Amino acid sequence: MTDQGKLVDFMGDYSPYLVIEIAKTVDGVKDSRSSHTCVHLFQCLGCDTQKTEVIQEIPK
C-alpha cells in the first residue's frame, strides 16, 4: 500500500490548502491536535483498495 497523504486533503477542492491545525478539526479523530496524530489515506496499487490509518506526526 502506498501513502496518498492526509485524508483531509481529499475532502474538497480547497482542503489541501487549509492550515493543518484547522483541518485536524474535521479528520474524524477526537484528539488529533493534542496527540499529534494525522489520518492518512493508503491505497493498494494492485487492487485499488483504500484504507485509512492514524499515524504519529514527526516532531519538527
Secondary structure by P-SEA (a helix, b strand, c coil): cccccccccccccccccccaaaaaaccccccccccbbbbbbbbccccbbbbbbbbbbbcc
